[in-house]
């Protein structure tokens, strides 16, 4: 097992170093071996308590975090907006402080407000792990994406990754840009100009509006969901037109000299950002991403709960 990160919080990949990402990924591979055993449970976090504060709908992230905690023998507590004193006017900060007083070792927080985990981390000595905050970051999703790429391609440095779709509203895209660039990959962004603004070039990504050029020589194609719940105004005329010019299809992939990995953080709007027949592609690793999500989140919980810490936090 790799040495601890000696940090308090995981708030975003833009704060991590290449070495820290490497440690988390290598530990995730060790955790994946645990998940292959007949008894998929180890006592690493026995006696520790993880509180899940999810104020946005989630299937993959929440389920994999809960499984990760249980595989490490941690106790778990769930807080949601619909079943808490928030309905009575209590603030999220008050909720965290009251639950923290019961003895919590880590808070896993998902919220529509960008920056909320960063704010809450200042009011607890427990580890705070960002499970997705608004349009800011989703660090553990990017970590599992990076793990999946390394597992399939054997490397990260020098590969070309295309992220296609609603980049503007995607916290997954932001975390992947930060993480992949730090690991030595080239990151390309593709979609309509309204959803892939030029400002992303400042992060180090390359922007394309022509699909053929965007796909040239890529090793990975990662689709992103059109986030209708965040679209305020018209970002493209119709779904039909979006599909015609920007959807990734099997025909697009057949024209390439090499077969790229096909990825998506989910949920997928089949027939919009990706053709349903993409599911039949032999290099489709979407479900492998889901599998790796448990291992990555085991790694994160292990390092941020059991590891020795020093002054300074990832994300602060």
Secondary structure, 3 states (H helix, E strand, C coil): CCCCCCCCCECCHHHCCHHHHHHHHHHHHHHHHHCCCCCCCCCCCCCCEEEEEECCCCCHHHHHHHHHHHHCCCEEEEEEHHHCHHHHCCCHHHHHHHHHCCCCCEEEEEECCCCHHHHHHCCCCCEEEEEEECCCECHHHHHHHHHHHHHHHCCCCCCEEEEECCCCCCHHHHHHHHHHHHCCCEEEEECCCCCCCHHHHHHCCEEECCHHHHHCCCCEEEECCCCCCCCCCCCCCCHHHHHHHHCECHHHHHCCCCCCEEEECCCCCECCCECHHHHHCCCECHHHHHHHHHHHHHHHHHHHHHCCCCCCCECC
